[in-house]
Every structure is written in structure tokens, then in C-alpha cells.
Amino acid sequence: MIVEELAKFLINLKYEDIPEEVINKTKLCFLDFLGVTNRGFHEESSQIALETINQFNQKEGKCSIIGTGYSNENIHSNTHMKANHHANPSSNEYSNSLNAGFLNGISAHALDLDDGHRIAQLHPGCVVFPSALAICEEKNLSGKDFLEAVVCGYEIAIVLGKLVNPSHRNQGFHSTGTIGTFAAGSTVSKLLDFDLEKTIATFGLCGTTAAGLLESDHQGTMGKVLHVGNAVHNGIFSSFLAQKGFSGAESIFDGKEGFLKATSKEDFNEEYLTRYLENELGKFHIREVYFKKYPFCRHLHSSIDATLDIKNKLFNNFNIDDIKRIIIKTYKIAAEHDNFNPKTKEDLKQSLPYSIAIAIISNDMTLENIGNIDFNSYYFKNILEKIVIEIDDEFESLTPDYRPSKVIIEIYSGNDVEIVEKIVKLPLGETENSFSHNDIIEKFRLLNPNFELGRLKSIEKIESYKIRDFMKDLF
């Protein structure tokens, strides 16, 4: 069964087996994660999550657990009910591994600036890093342990994502939530040094708790980030259950009613799955992860890049009133992000017309600048009215290897109409069009202007730290 091969990979991979370039990419992903998450914590969704966690930790919330003999006693994450059921709870209980992982997962995804993989169609970093940090801090593990587990988590996420997508996504599942649960559980089981039996049980439990529907994403709700928090939480919880002997189905992936049958229309026979894992597992797919420059859904980035390129070619020397039309030809999934009337901040991040209108008004696509734009102004509404979105069959045939877009801007020039266009097949930040270490540092700075950037140098020598000490020194 597929679960056994995945489990053996996790158990057998050692830090010493990981190529230096993969370690360096992992550190770059961590740098990106820290910048995005540190800023994302201040988003409304993260603050609501924190408030809710604290609400459940209040002393006055006394509920019975039937059969314990301790009716109406408080249950706290840092106490053993039978041995110490009168212990006082910590004042910052949200920092236990479950709560910290849950909250960091939400913060990591809240800005829509976290890393991703275009073929797997998911965001691995926002589930893997919160899981790894929570366990490494709780167990006082080393930087080597941390990096080793992160590479494992990314590998499981991407290999499974590539296996089930695009069918899984087209069925309405948010892969970061569903596949992300397996990635989180993989990361934790690696750090807890599970044997084959416990690792398989973890996968089984992760599979039956995995969740995430794209309806939450595309309706512009906070449910999108909840998928990530839940993936981390369920991955951690599943691992600790398995550690205690809680059983999970070893056929969770390829069983008659398993994950593959339930969430994908593809027909995965045993021969195909065996061959797929032989070709894909252990290739260190973290090398293929992209980074994001704009706080919008990744499917919009090619169109944004094309628009900004046209503006630069014109030296920004045109009057918005002179624009006749803005035509965006792109692939189906991107074109379906055609909301001309977003209601929330989350909704805005999924809107292709709004992202293009912002790019036309300003070259500055930072969070601060976007927050200062008057979306009810004449200029903004004028631009929106001129945007036309079309599905291009040729571009559709290029997906998922490419995410192409062609932006055509028609501009009145006297009695004539000047046409300027640009095709972008892959947006900035893909490995074929990559960001440098300095680019990610600059992204960190823009998101966290008051942070002392010199402290980030410790990431380069994270192997020499205990992660608990590393995080204390960093923040």
C-alpha cells in the first residue's frame, strides 16, 4: 500500500542525505515563512483565532467528561487529568503545540503571500513550518531535526498534491487543507521518531480528518485560512493519538473508500501508484517551490506581471481616461476569478479585475498601498468597467506546467487606438523566474519594517541551535 512507502521514506531520510542546495532552499522557505507569518499574525482572522483560543482556556469553563470520575473539572493541555487535575493552567496556554500550530498556520496563510507549488496546487510552507516549530520547541529539538522534518513534510505534500491534482482541486477541494493535513502529520511523526506502525497510524488518522472546500476560498471568507490552521492542528493531534496507540487505517489512501477514491476522479491502480512513487518520492521537490510577491491568489500573478510590464514599457506615461479596454486572456481557473464586486479583504485577494485595476493605478502592490486605495473613486471604477476577461484555449492547454496570461491594453492616441500587449507564461517567483535571497529579505522588510533584519542571519546557522533557543533569540 502507498502509505507504507511514504512511511518508510519519512523514517529513513536523514539530514546527512539531504543535498546542500535543498538545505539552502529550505532555509529560504523558512525566511519567507517567518516574514509572512510575523505580519500575518496582525490580520483580523489571526486575532479572532487567538481570542477564541483564549476564550476556551478561561477558568470558568467547566465541563464534564463522562466516565472520568472528575465531573466539572477543568481540562488543560499542560496537565494530566488523573494525576494533577487541580493544577493551575498557564496564563499563555495558546502556546502549547496544538494551539500554537493552529494559530501560526492561520497567520502564515492570512496574507496570501505564502509559498506554493504550481503542479501540486498547494501551499506547503504554511502547514509544515508551524507543525515543525510547535514540536521542536515543545520537545527542545535541534535545528538539524527541524530541517530534516521540514524537508519530509514538503516532500509528502508535493508528492501527494501532484498525484491527485488537478482532479482533486476540480472536485472542489482546497489541497492546502486536505493534503496539508498529511504534510503536517508527516512532519510531526518524523520529529517524534515514530516507527513504521505509528507512522502509518498517523497517516490513517490524518486522512480521516483532512478537510478544506474551495467554496470557502472563492466566497472570500476566513474559512480559507481555517483550512490551514485545522491541517496543522489535525496533523499534530493525529500524531499524538498514534503515539498513544490510537489506530488509523493503513488503506487510507488507496482503499476502496480511501482518500484517492473519495476525493479524485482519477483511477489509481496499484501498478500506477507504485511507479509514481518510484519516480517522484525522494526527489526533494521543495526545490520547485515558488515565492509570492503580491498578496493575491497565485492564479492572478501572471496577469499582474504582464500589466506592470506594459506600464513600464509605456514609462507610466498615459492617462487612465485614455484607456479604451483592458483585455485579459488566460487559462480557465484564473479567468474564473472574475469577481468585479468583492465584499471582504479575503474576497479582494481572489479578484482578477481588482488586482489588475490596482496594478494600473499604482506600481506599488504592497499591503500598505493596497489598503490606501479608494476603491469607490472614479478612477478605480472607470478602470474596472474597461476590463474584459477571456478564457484562452491555447493557454488552458499549457496548464498546469505553465500559468499563462496575455494582457492587451488598448489606448486612445488622437484618432487612433494604440495596442500594447504582454504574455507572461510563468509569474515572478517560480524556480524558472526565481527570487534571490535578497529579494526575500526585502519582502520581509516591507512586511515587517520595524524588525531588526540582522537577527535573520541566525537562520544560516540554524543547525547549531535548539529551536526553542533560536525562536527566543529571533523574536
C-alpha positions as CSV (number, residue, x, y, z in Angstrom):
1,M,0.0,0.0,0.0
2,I,1.1,3.6,-0.7
3,V,1.1,4.5,3.0
4,E,3.9,2.1,3.7
5,E,6.2,3.6,1.1
6,L,5.5,7.1,2.3
7,A,6.2,6.0,5.9
8,K,9.4,4.3,5.0
9,F,10.6,7.5,3.3
10,L,9.9,9.5,6.4
11,I,11.7,7.0,8.7
12,N,14.8,6.6,6.6
13,L,15.5,10.2,5.5
14,K,18.4,11.7,7.5
15,Y,19.8,15.2,7.5
16,E,23.1,13.9,6.0
17,D,21.2,12.6,3.0
18,I,19.8,16.0,2.0
19,P,21.8,17.9,-0.6
20,E,23.2,21.3,0.3
21,E,21.1,23.1,-2.2
22,V,18.0,21.6,-0.7
23,I,19.0,22.7,2.8
24,N,19.6,26.2,1.4
25,K,16.2,26.3,-0.2
26,T,14.6,25.1,3.0
27,K,16.2,27.9,4.9
28,L,15.0,30.4,2.3
29,C,11.5,29.0,2.6
30,F,11.8,29.4,6.4
31,L,12.9,33.0,6.0
32,D,9.9,33.7,3.7
33,F,7.5,31.9,6.2
34,L,8.8,34.0,9.1
35,G,8.3,37.3,7.4
36,V,4.8,36.4,6.1
37,T,3.6,34.8,9.4
38,N,5.0,37.6,11.7
39,R,3.0,40.1,9.7
40,G,0.0,37.8,9.2
41,F,-0.5,37.5,13.0
42,H,-1.9,41.0,13.0
43,E,-4.6,40.2,10.4
44,E,-8.2,40.0,11.7
45,S,-8.5,36.3,11.1
46,S,-5.5,35.6,13.3
47,Q,-6.7,37.8,16.0
48,I,-10.1,36.2,16.1
49,A,-8.5,32.8,16.3
50,L,-6.3,34.0,19.2
51,E,-9.3,35.4,21.0
52,T,-11.2,32.2,20.5
53,I,-8.4,30.1,21.8
54,N,-8.1,32.2,24.9
55,Q,-11.9,32.1,25.4
56,F,-11.8,28.3,25.6
57,N,-8.9,28.5,28.1
58,Q,-10.8,30.6,30.7
59,K,-11.0,29.1,34.1
60,E,-14.8,29.4,34.4
61,G,-15.4,27.0,31.5
62,K,-16.0,23.8,33.5
63,C,-17.5,20.8,31.6
64,S,-17.9,17.1,32.4
65,I,-16.1,14.3,30.8
66,I,-18.3,11.3,31.2
67,G,-16.6,8.3,32.8
68,T,-13.6,10.1,34.3
69,G,-14.9,10.5,37.8
70,Y,-13.8,14.1,37.7
71,S,-17.1,15.8,36.7
72,N,-16.9,19.6,36.0
73,E,-13.1,19.8,36.4
74,N,-11.0,21.9,34.0
75,I,-9.0,20.1,31.4
76,H,-5.8,21.8,30.4
77,S,-3.2,20.9,27.8
78,N,-0.4,21.1,30.3
79,T,-2.0,18.9,33.0
80,H,-2.6,15.2,33.4
81,M,-6.2,14.9,34.4
82,K,-5.9,11.9,36.7
83,A,-2.6,12.7,38.3
84,N,-2.9,16.5,38.6
85,H,-6.4,17.7,37.9
86,H,-6.2,20.6,40.3
87,A,-3.1,22.1,38.6
88,N,-3.2,25.8,37.7
89,P,-3.3,26.5,33.9
90,S,-0.6,28.6,32.3
91,S,-1.5,32.2,31.6
92,N,-0.5,31.8,27.9
93,E,-2.0,28.4,27.1
94,Y,-2.3,29.2,23.5
95,S,1.4,28.5,23.2
96,N,1.0,24.7,23.6
97,S,1.8,22.8,20.4
98,L,-1.8,22.3,19.3
99,N,-2.8,25.9,19.8
100,A,0.5,27.5,18.6
101,G,0.4,25.3,15.4
102,F,-3.2,26.2,14.7
103,L,-2.6,29.9,15.2
104,N,0.7,30.0,13.3
105,G,-1.0,28.1,10.4
106,I,-3.7,30.7,10.1
107,S,-1.2,33.6,10.3
108,A,1.0,32.0,7.7
109,H,-1.8,31.9,5.1
110,A,-3.7,35.1,6.1
111,L,-1.9,37.4,3.7
112,D,-2.0,35.1,0.7
113,L,1.8,35.6,0.4
114,D,3.0,32.2,1.4
115,D,5.0,29.8,-0.8
116,G,3.4,27.2,-3.1
117,H,3.9,24.6,-5.7
118,R,2.2,25.1,-9.1
119,I,1.8,21.4,-10.1
120,A,0.8,20.1,-6.7
121,Q,-1.5,23.2,-6.4
122,L,-1.0,23.8,-2.7
123,H,0.9,25.9,-0.2
124,P,3.2,23.5,1.8
125,G,5.1,26.0,4.0
126,C,2.1,27.3,5.9
127,V,1.3,23.8,7.3
128,V,4.8,22.3,7.5
129,F,6.6,25.1,9.4
130,P,4.0,25.6,12.1
131,S,4.0,21.9,12.7
132,A,7.7,21.6,12.9
133,L,8.2,24.7,15.1
134,A,5.5,23.5,17.6
135,I,7.1,20.1,18.1
136,C,10.7,21.3,18.0
137,E,10.0,23.9,20.7
138,E,7.9,21.6,22.8
139,K,10.5,18.8,22.7
140,N,13.5,21.1,22.6
141,L,14.8,19.6,19.3
142,S,17.7,20.8,17.2
143,G,17.9,22.8,14.0
144,K,19.0,19.7,12.2
145,D,16.0,17.8,13.4
146,F,13.9,20.8,12.3
147,L,15.3,21.0,8.7
148,E,15.1,17.2,8.3
149,A,11.4,17.2,9.2
150,V,10.6,20.2,7.1
151,V,12.1,18.6,4.0
152,C,10.0,15.5,4.8
153,G,6.8,17.5,5.2
154,Y,7.3,19.4,1.9
155,E,8.1,16.1,0.1
156,I,4.9,14.4,1.2
157,A,2.8,17.5,0.5
158,I,4.1,17.9,-3.0
159,V,4.2,14.3,-4.0
160,L,0.6,13.8,-2.9
161,G,-0.5,17.0,-4.4
162,K,1.0,16.1,-7.8
163,L,-0.7,12.8,-7.6
164,V,-4.3,13.9,-7.0
165,N,-4.3,17.3,-8.8
166,P,-5.8,18.8,-10.9
167,S,-8.7,16.3,-10.3
168,H,-8.8,16.9,-6.6
169,R,-8.9,20.6,-7.0
170,N,-11.5,20.4,-9.7
171,Q,-13.7,18.4,-7.3
172,G,-13.8,21.4,-5.0
173,F,-11.1,20.5,-2.5
174,H,-8.6,23.0,-1.1
175,S,-5.4,21.0,-1.3
176,T,-3.6,23.0,1.3
177,G,-6.2,21.9,3.8
178,T,-6.6,18.3,2.7
179,I,-3.1,17.3,1.6
180,G,-1.7,19.7,4.2
181,T,-3.0,17.5,7.0
182,F,-0.9,14.6,5.7
183,A,2.1,17.0,5.4
184,A,1.6,18.2,9.0
185,G,1.3,14.7,10.3
186,S,4.4,13.6,8.4
187,T,6.4,16.4,9.8
188,V,5.4,15.6,13.4
189,S,5.8,11.9,13.1
190,K,9.3,12.4,11.8
191,L,10.2,14.7,14.8
192,L,8.7,12.2,17.3
193,D,10.8,9.5,15.7
194,F,7.9,7.1,15.0
195,D,8.4,3.6,13.9
196,L,6.6,2.2,10.8
197,E,3.4,1.2,12.8
198,K,2.9,4.6,14.4
199,T,3.8,6.5,11.2
200,I,1.2,4.5,9.3
201,A,-1.4,5.1,12.0
202,T,-0.7,8.9,11.8
203,F,-1.3,8.8,8.0
204,G,-4.6,7.0,8.6
205,L,-5.8,9.5,11.2
206,C,-4.7,12.5,9.1
207,G,-6.6,11.1,6.1
208,T,-9.9,10.8,8.0
209,T,-9.6,14.4,9.5
210,A,-8.3,16.1,6.3
211,A,-10.7,18.8,5.1
212,G,-11.0,22.0,3.1
213,L,-13.5,23.1,0.5
214,L,-12.8,25.7,-2.2
215,E,-16.2,27.2,-1.7
216,S,-14.8,28.9,1.4
217,D,-11.9,30.3,-0.6
218,H,-13.8,31.6,-3.5
219,Q,-16.6,33.2,-1.4
220,G,-14.0,35.4,0.2
221,T,-14.3,34.0,3.7
222,M,-11.9,33.3,6.6
223,G,-12.7,29.6,6.1
224,K,-9.7,29.6,3.7
225,V,-7.2,30.2,6.4
226,L,-9.1,27.9,8.8
227,H,-8.3,25.1,6.5
228,V,-4.6,25.7,7.2
229,G,-5.0,26.0,11.0
230,N,-7.0,22.8,11.0
231,A,-4.5,21.0,8.9
232,V,-1.7,21.8,11.4
233,H,-3.9,21.0,14.4
234,N,-5.2,17.7,13.0
235,G,-1.7,16.7,11.9
236,I,-0.3,17.3,15.3
237,F,-3.3,15.7,17.1
238,S,-3.3,12.7,14.8
239,S,0.4,12.1,15.6
240,F,0.0,12.3,19.3
241,L,-3.0,9.9,19.2
242,A,-1.0,7.5,17.1
243,Q,1.9,7.7,19.6
244,K,-0.5,6.5,22.4
245,G,-1.8,3.6,20.3
246,F,-4.8,5.1,18.6
247,S,-5.2,3.2,15.3
248,G,-5.7,4.6,11.8
249,A,-6.5,2.9,8.5
250,E,-3.4,1.7,6.6
251,S,-5.5,1.7,3.5
252,I,-6.4,5.4,4.0
253,F,-5.0,6.4,0.5
254,D,-5.7,3.5,-1.8
255,G,-8.6,1.6,-0.1
256,K,-12.0,1.1,-1.7
257,E,-13.3,4.1,0.3
258,G,-10.0,5.8,0.8
259,F,-8.7,9.3,0.1
260,L,-8.0,8.8,-3.6
261,K,-11.3,7.2,-4.4
262,A,-13.3,9.8,-2.4
263,T,-11.6,13.0,-3.5
264,S,-10.4,12.5,-7.0
265,K,-11.9,11.2,-10.3
266,E,-8.7,9.6,-11.4
267,D,-8.4,5.8,-11.4
268,F,-5.3,5.0,-9.5
269,N,-4.4,1.3,-9.8
270,E,-1.7,-0.3,-7.8
271,E,0.8,-0.5,-10.7
272,Y,0.4,3.2,-11.4
273,L,0.8,4.2,-7.8
274,T,4.0,2.0,-7.4
275,R,5.5,3.5,-10.5
276,Y,4.6,7.0,-9.5
277,L,6.2,6.8,-6.1
278,E,9.3,5.3,-7.6
279,N,9.6,8.2,-9.9
280,E,8.6,11.0,-7.5
281,L,9.2,10.2,-3.9
282,G,12.6,11.4,-2.6
283,K,13.3,13.9,-5.4
284,F,13.4,16.8,-2.9
285,H,10.5,18.7,-4.5
286,I,11.0,21.6,-2.2
287,R,13.4,22.9,-4.8
288,E,10.4,23.6,-7.1
289,V,8.6,25.8,-4.6
290,Y,7.7,29.3,-5.7
291,F,7.6,32.5,-3.7
292,K,4.9,35.2,-4.0
293,K,5.4,38.9,-4.5
294,Y,1.8,40.1,-4.4
295,P,-0.9,39.4,-1.8
296,F,-3.3,37.9,-4.2
297,C,-4.2,34.4,-5.3
298,R,-1.3,32.8,-7.3
299,H,-3.5,32.4,-10.4
300,L,-3.7,36.2,-10.8
301,H,0.1,36.8,-10.7
302,S,0.9,36.3,-14.4
303,S,-1.7,38.9,-15.3
304,I,-0.4,41.3,-12.7
305,D,3.2,40.8,-14.0
306,A,2.0,41.4,-17.6
307,T,0.1,44.6,-16.6
308,L,3.1,46.0,-14.7
309,D,5.4,45.2,-17.6
310,I,3.2,47.1,-20.0
311,K,3.1,50.1,-17.7
312,N,6.9,50.1,-17.5
313,K,7.2,49.9,-21.3
314,L,5.0,52.9,-21.6
315,F,7.0,54.6,-18.8
316,N,3.7,55.0,-17.0
317,N,3.1,57.9,-19.4
318,F,-0.6,57.5,-20.2
319,N,-3.8,58.9,-18.8
320,I,-6.2,56.4,-17.3
321,D,-9.1,58.1,-19.2
322,D,-7.3,57.3,-22.5
323,I,-7.6,53.6,-21.9
324,K,-10.2,52.1,-24.1
325,R,-10.1,48.4,-23.0
326,I,-8.0,46.1,-20.9
327,I,-8.4,42.5,-22.2
328,I,-7.0,39.6,-20.1
329,K,-6.7,36.3,-21.9
330,T,-5.8,33.5,-19.6
331,Y,-6.5,29.9,-18.5
332,K,-9.8,28.7,-17.1
333,I,-9.1,28.7,-13.4
334,A,-7.5,32.2,-13.5
335,A,-10.4,33.5,-15.6
336,E,-12.9,32.2,-13.1
337,H,-11.5,34.6,-10.5
338,D,-13.7,37.3,-12.2
339,N,-15.3,38.9,-9.2
340,F,-15.9,42.6,-10.0
341,N,-17.5,43.3,-6.7
342,P,-15.5,41.8,-3.8
343,K,-17.1,42.4,-0.4
344,T,-14.2,41.5,2.0
345,K,-10.4,41.6,2.2
346,E,-10.4,37.9,1.6
347,D,-12.7,38.3,-1.4
348,L,-10.4,41.0,-2.8
349,K,-7.4,38.6,-2.9
350,Q,-9.4,36.3,-5.2
351,S,-10.4,39.1,-7.7
352,L,-8.6,39.2,-11.0
353,P,-10.2,42.5,-12.1
354,Y,-9.4,44.3,-8.8
355,S,-5.8,43.1,-8.9
356,I,-5.4,44.5,-12.5
357,A,-7.1,47.7,-11.6
358,I,-4.7,48.2,-8.7
359,A,-1.7,47.5,-10.9
360,I,-3.0,50.1,-13.4
361,I,-3.4,52.7,-10.7
362,S,-0.1,52.0,-8.9
363,N,3.1,50.1,-9.4
364,D,3.1,49.5,-5.6
365,M,1.4,46.2,-4.8
366,T,2.3,46.2,-1.2
367,L,-0.3,45.7,1.6
368,E,0.0,49.3,2.8
369,N,-0.5,50.8,-0.6
370,I,-3.4,48.5,-1.5
371,G,-5.0,49.4,1.9
372,N,-4.8,53.1,0.9
373,I,-6.6,52.8,-2.5
374,D,-10.1,54.3,-2.7
375,F,-12.0,51.5,-4.4
376,N,-15.0,53.8,-4.8
377,S,-13.1,56.5,-6.6
378,Y,-14.0,57.5,-10.2
379,Y,-10.6,56.3,-11.5
380,F,-10.8,52.9,-10.0
381,K,-14.4,52.3,-11.1
382,N,-13.5,53.6,-14.5
383,I,-10.8,51.0,-14.9
384,L,-12.9,48.2,-13.7
385,E,-15.5,49.0,-16.4
386,K,-12.9,48.6,-19.1
387,I,-11.6,45.2,-18.0
388,V,-12.6,42.1,-20.1
389,I,-11.6,38.6,-19.0
390,E,-11.5,35.8,-21.6
391,I,-10.6,32.1,-21.4
392,D,-7.9,31.3,-23.9
393,D,-8.0,27.6,-25.1
394,E,-4.3,27.6,-26.0
395,F,-3.3,28.9,-22.6
396,E,-5.6,26.3,-21.0
397,S,-3.7,23.6,-22.8
398,L,-0.4,24.8,-21.3
399,T,-1.6,24.3,-17.7
400,P,-0.5,23.1,-15.2
401,D,3.1,23.3,-16.5
402,Y,2.5,27.0,-17.1
403,R,0.2,29.6,-15.8
404,P,-0.1,31.9,-18.8
405,S,-1.8,35.2,-19.3
406,K,-1.9,37.8,-22.1
407,V,-2.8,41.3,-21.2
408,I,-3.9,43.6,-24.0
409,I,-4.3,47.3,-23.3
410,E,-6.0,49.5,-25.9
411,I,-5.1,53.2,-25.6
412,Y,-6.6,56.1,-27.5
413,S,-3.9,58.1,-29.2
414,G,-5.5,61.0,-31.0
415,N,-7.8,59.5,-33.6
416,D,-6.1,56.1,-33.4
417,V,-6.0,53.3,-30.9
418,E,-2.6,52.0,-29.8
419,I,-2.5,48.4,-28.7
420,V,0.1,47.2,-26.2
421,E,0.3,43.6,-25.1
422,K,2.4,41.3,-23.0
423,I,2.4,37.5,-22.5
424,V,3.6,36.0,-19.2
425,K,3.8,32.2,-19.0
426,L,5.1,31.9,-15.5
427,P,4.9,34.6,-12.8
428,L,7.8,36.0,-10.8
429,G,8.9,33.8,-8.0
430,E,8.8,30.4,-9.9
431,T,12.1,28.5,-9.9
432,E,12.4,29.3,-13.6
433,N,12.0,33.0,-12.7
434,S,13.2,32.9,-9.2
435,F,13.7,35.4,-6.3
436,S,17.1,35.7,-4.7
437,H,17.9,35.7,-1.0
438,N,18.0,39.5,-1.1
439,D,14.5,39.6,-2.7
440,I,13.1,37.6,0.2
441,I,14.9,39.8,2.7
442,E,13.3,42.8,1.1
443,K,9.9,41.1,1.2
444,F,10.5,40.5,4.9
445,R,11.4,44.2,5.4
446,L,8.4,45.5,3.6
447,L,6.1,43.3,5.7
448,N,7.9,44.0,9.0
449,P,9.5,47.4,8.8
450,N,10.4,47.6,12.5
451,F,12.1,44.2,12.6
452,E,15.9,44.2,13.0
453,L,17.0,42.3,9.9
454,G,20.4,41.5,11.3
455,R,18.8,38.9,13.5
456,L,17.7,36.9,10.4
457,K,21.3,35.9,9.9
458,S,20.9,33.2,12.5
459,I,18.8,31.2,10.0
460,E,22.0,30.5,8.1
461,K,23.4,28.5,11.1
462,I,20.2,27.2,12.5
463,E,21.7,23.7,12.7
464,S,23.7,24.8,15.7
465,Y,20.7,25.9,17.7
466,K,18.0,24.2,19.7
467,I,14.8,25.6,18.0
468,R,13.4,26.8,21.3
469,D,16.5,29.0,21.8
470,F,16.5,30.0,18.1
471,M,13.0,31.4,18.4
472,K,13.7,33.2,21.6
473,D,16.7,34.9,20.1
474,L,14.9,35.8,16.9
475,F,11.8,37.3,18.5
